[in-house]
Amino acid sequence: MHAEHFDERAASWDDDPDKVRRAHEVAEAVAAAVPLTGDERMLEYGAGTGLVSQALQDRVGPITLADTSAGMRAVMADKVATGALPSDARVVALDVEMQQVPQERFDLVVGSLVLHHVQQLDAALAALADLLTPGGHLAIADLDQEDGSFHRHDFDGHHGFDRAELAADLEAVGLVDVRVEDCTRIEKDGRGYQVFLATARRPLTG
C-alpha cells in the first residue's frame, strides 16, 4: 500500500459524504453477518480514518485501529482525543505483509476496501486469520472483479476479486463458514462498482 498517497488525503477524507455512508453500510453488513455480543476485541485493519469502527463502536468491545499511513493514524488519534472514537481505542501502525503480526488476538478483524491494495494476497489473508481468536470472525469488504478502471493506471494492486476464488483463498488459510454477499456500491466517474462482504470464522480447534 502506498501510505504517502493516503497521508495526503487523510485530513479531508471524511469530507466526502459517500465515504461516510459507505462505511456505515459496511458496518451494518458486518453486524448483520457476524453474531456480535458487544464484548468483541476488534481490530480494524487498514482503518483509514476509522469510519467503520466509528459505526460499530457501540456494538463491540475494545477497538484497535491499524493503518500504514501516518496521516490516517493522526486523524484517528484526534478522533480518540475528541470522543468520536472510544477513549480506550488504540491506534497502531501495522502492515501484515511487511512485519510479523502481534501476539495479541482479536475476536473480530474487519477490513474495508483494503485487501485490493495488498501485494501478497495469500500471506495477508494468512496473517489476518492468524490474528483471530479461536471462533473469531474475519469480515472483509472489497470490490468485485473489475476492468482496472477503478484506480489510476499506476495502481499495482488487485482489480477487485472473484468471489469464488476469494472464498477458496479464505478456506485455504484455515477459515470456515465462509460467506460472500452483496454489501454496497461505489459510484465513481459515472460508473458503479459492486462491493461485497466476505465473512469467515476461525475454527475453535486446529
BATOR-200678 format. One record per residue (C-alpha): y negated, z negated, x. Coordinates in pm, 1 decimal, padded with zeros to 6 digits. Layout:
BEGIN
- Y,Z,X
...
REM end
This chain:
BEGIN
- 00000.0,00000.0,00000.0
- -00348.5,00076.2,00121.4
- -00524.0,-00258.2,00099.0
- -00859.0,-00117.6,00212.0
- -00875.4,00111.0,-00091.8
- -00829.4,-00188.7,-00321.9
- -01067.3,-00406.6,-00117.1
- -01345.5,-00161.8,-00200.1
- -01268.0,-00162.2,-00571.3
- -01191.3,-00531.9,-00621.0
- -01535.4,-00659.2,-00723.5
- -01573.0,-00408.7,-01007.2
- -01204.5,-00384.2,-01106.9
- -01235.4,-00591.5,-01423.3
- -01539.3,-00393.2,-01543.0
- -01301.2,-00129.7,-01679.3
- -01200.3,-00237.8,-02031.9
- -00892.7,-00014.1,-02016.3
- -00757.7,-00213.8,-01720.8
- -00808.6,-00539.3,-01909.9
- -00646.9,-00402.2,-02226.0
- -00353.5,-00262.8,-02030.5
- -00293.4,-00596.8,-01858.0
- -00280.3,-00766.6,-02198.4
- -00030.7,-00508.6,-02323.7
- 00187.9,-00561.2,-02016.2
- 00169.2,-00938.1,-02065.7
- 00266.3,-00907.3,-02432.2
- 00559.2,-00684.1,-02338.6
- 00675.9,-00937.6,-02078.6
- 00650.2,-01220.9,-02331.2
- 00849.1,-01018.3,-02584.1
- 01122.2,-00922.1,-02336.0
- 01165.6,-01249.3,-02144.7
- 01250.8,-01581.8,-02314.8
- 00959.9,-01793.9,-02189.3
- 00971.4,-02172.4,-02219.3
- 00626.8,-02249.2,-02078.9
- 00765.8,-02410.2,-01764.4
- 00842.1,-02098.5,-01559.7
- 00728.1,-02086.0,-01199.5
- 00576.1,-01739.8,-01199.5
- 00488.0,-01501.4,-00918.9
- 00270.1,-01200.5,-00991.1
- 00330.1,-00956.4,-00706.5
- 00061.4,-00700.6,-00632.5
- -00150.2,-00904.3,-00871.2
- -00480.5,-00727.1,-00811.7
- -00740.8,-00942.4,-00984.2
- -00474.0,-01141.9,-01168.8
- -00530.7,-00988.1,-01511.8
- -00165.8,-01006.4,-01618.9
- -00143.8,-01369.5,-01507.5
- -00460.0,-01447.4,-01699.9
- -00299.2,-01307.9,-02012.5
- 00025.2,-01501.8,-01954.0
- -00112.5,-01830.6,-01821.7
- -00072.4,-02024.7,-02147.8
- 00293.2,-01919.6,-02179.1
- 00427.3,-02001.3,-01831.7
- 00418.8,-02283.7,-01579.3
- 00269.5,-02281.8,-01227.8
- 00140.3,-01941.4,-01116.2
- 00138.9,-01786.1,-00768.5
- -00060.9,-01465.6,-00725.0
- 00022.5,-01237.2,-00431.5
- -00162.0,-00929.7,-00310.1
- -00203.8,-00744.9,00017.7
- -00575.9,-00679.6,-00046.8
- -00814.1,-00946.7,00080.1
- -01075.5,-00822.7,-00165.5
- -00842.5,-00870.4,-00459.6
- -00738.2,-01214.8,-00334.1
- -01104.4,-01315.3,-00312.2
- -01159.4,-01216.1,-00675.4
- -00854.8,-01418.4,-00782.1
- -00968.8,-01719.9,-00580.5
- -01303.3,-01701.2,-00760.5
- -01119.6,-01693.6,-01094.0
- -00926.0,-02006.4,-00996.9
- -01251.6,-02176.1,-00898.4
- -01426.1,-02082.9,-01224.4
- -01133.7,-02163.6,-01454.6
- -01042.4,-01808.9,-01556.7
- -00709.2,-01876.8,-01385.2
- -00543.3,-02220.6,-01378.5
- -00684.7,-02467.8,-01128.2
- -00340.9,-02514.9,-00971.3
- -00276.0,-02140.4,-00930.3
- -00213.1,-02032.0,-00572.4
- -00338.0,-01707.4,-00419.9
- -00135.7,-01578.1,-00124.1
- -00103.1,-01271.8,00097.8
- 00241.6,-01118.9,00062.8
- 00386.0,-00776.5,00139.5
- 00760.0,-00775.8,00073.1
- 00801.8,-00456.1,00274.0
- 00638.4,-00591.7,00587.3
- 00728.9,-00958.8,00601.2
- 01013.6,-01190.1,00522.4
- 00993.2,-01333.4,00172.8
- 00902.2,-01702.0,00149.9
- 01167.8,-01965.8,00093.7
- 01022.8,-02054.4,-00244.1
- 01194.2,-01914.6,-00552.3
- 01045.7,-01827.6,-00891.4
- 01174.6,-01821.9,-01248.5
- 00968.3,-01512.4,-01329.7
- 00843.3,-01238.1,-01098.3
- 00603.1,-00988.4,-01255.4
- 00456.0,-00669.3,-01113.6
- 00227.3,-00426.6,-01293.0
- 00169.8,-00076.6,-01152.8
- 00254.6,-00194.6,-00802.3
- 00603.0,-00052.3,-00748.0
- 00488.7,00309.4,-00717.2
- 00280.5,00207.5,-00414.0
- 00576.1,00078.0,-00209.8
- 00735.9,00294.2,00057.4
- 01082.1,00140.0,00081.4
- 01183.4,00100.7,-00281.1
- 01531.0,-00042.9,-00220.0
- 01400.0,-00300.9,00026.1
- 01116.9,-00401.9,-00205.7
- 01346.7,-00444.0,-00505.2
- 01593.2,-00646.0,-00297.6
- 01311.3,-00873.0,-00180.3
- 01177.9,-00923.9,-00532.1
- 01528.7,-01001.1,-00657.1
- 01570.4,-01248.6,-00371.2
- 01256.1,-01432.1,-00483.8
- 01418.8,-01517.6,-00818.0
- 01592.1,-01842.4,-00900.2
- 01943.9,-01804.2,-01042.1
- 01883.9,-01699.5,-01402.4
- 01527.0,-01594.6,-01322.8
- 01372.9,-01274.5,-01458.2
- 01204.3,-00977.8,-01293.1
- 00958.1,-00778.7,-01504.6
- 00813.2,-00458.3,-01360.6
- 00567.5,-00233.4,-01544.2
- 00512.5,00109.1,-01393.2
- 00472.8,00478.9,-01455.6
- 00732.5,00713.6,-01588.2
- 00804.6,01000.2,-01352.4
- 00500.3,01231.3,-01339.3
- 00396.3,01551.5,-01164.2
- 00179.0,01391.7,-00897.4
- -00146.2,01432.9,-01089.2
- -00194.6,01059.1,-01144.5
- -00307.7,00997.5,-00787.6
- -00520.3,01190.4,-00545.0
- -00345.1,01439.0,-00316.8
- -00326.2,01195.1,-00023.1
- -00113.0,00946.1,-00216.0
- 00209.7,00870.2,-00028.9
- 00391.7,00650.2,-00278.1
- 00611.8,00737.1,-00576.6
- 00504.8,00969.7,-00855.3
- 00642.9,00737.0,-01117.3
- 01009.7,00662.7,-01173.6
- 01307.5,00798.3,-01360.2
- 01407.9,00512.6,-01589.8
- 01783.7,00553.6,-01547.6
- 01754.4,00572.3,-01169.1
- 01535.4,00261.7,-01154.5
- 01776.9,00072.7,-01378.9
- 02059.1,00166.2,-01141.6
- 01847.1,00054.0,-00844.6
- 01789.9,-00285.8,-01010.5
- 02162.3,-00325.7,-01070.8
- 02229.0,-00223.1,-00711.0
- 02031.7,-00523.1,-00581.7
- 02247.0,-00754.7,-00793.5
- 02041.7,-00793.9,-01110.3
- 02192.7,-00789.5,-01459.3
- 02074.9,-00744.8,-01819.4
- 01859.6,-00451.1,-01709.9
- 01640.7,-00302.9,-01983.1
- 01368.6,-00037.4,-01960.1
- 01138.8,00003.0,-02260.1
- 00808.1,00163.4,-02350.6
- 00516.3,-00062.1,-02263.1
- 00174.3,00107.6,-02272.9
- -00006.1,00430.2,-02182.7
- -00278.3,00518.6,-01936.7
- -00535.9,00783.1,-02020.2
- -00674.8,00939.7,-01704.2
- -00871.4,01260.2,-01655.7
- -00785.4,01377.1,-02004.0
- -00411.9,01320.0,-01964.8
- -00180.4,01048.6,-02089.5
- 00077.1,00873.6,-01870.9
- 00353.2,00657.7,-02016.2
- 00411.6,00311.7,-01869.4
- 00748.1,00136.2,-01906.1
- 00850.8,-00225.6,-01863.7
- 01174.2,-00282.0,-01674.1
- 01325.0,-00629.8,-01702.7
- 01629.2,-00773.6,-01531.3
- 01783.7,-01113.3,-01460.0
- 01934.1,-01269.1,-01150.5
- 02284.0,-01394.9,-01230.5
- 02339.0,-01769.7,-01240.5
- 02606.3,-01732.3,-00973.2
- 02655.3,-01493.7,-00686.9
REM end
